[in-house]
Amino acid sequence: MTLDRDEHEDYPGLIVCNARMAGQITYTRSRLPVSTAFPYVLMGGWAEFEAGWDCIESDYGWTAERLGQFLDRLFEHRGEFARLLCVLADVQRVADEADEVDADFWPKSWYEMPEQCERVRAALAACFDTVESGGLS
């Protein structure tokens, strides 16, 4: 698949494009964010998600098994990398609950909040230290 310069496929079949869906992770080059599936799948099962997005398998090649494997690999991380995932989820939670809006009337992003940026910087620094030292702390 040929990607535009601002598109990245760092996991097979998932693309991040800064110019599409505000840089969210999407199934292939679609406008369907991966995060859309989680509430449906966790509460109602894959069939409920697929009923609303019947193109998920035929157009994008994603199945319940494939999504499950992605989530398993994502949450398999340990040590500082697992902490980074938790920090990223929490700074997003804080931003979601902040009820602040930016100049364009969009909810404020965590990276516009200095305290949340510092939390992410610290978690990233710990990840870099782990990579540099060659081991988990």
Secondary structure, 3 states (H helix, E strand, C coil): CCCCCCEEEEECCEEEECCCHHHCEEECCCCCEHHHHHHHHHHHCHHHHHHHCCHHHHCCCCCHHHHHHHHHHHHCCCHHHHHHHHHHHHHHHHHHHHCCECCCCCECCHHHCHHHHHHHHHHHHHHHHHHHHCCCC
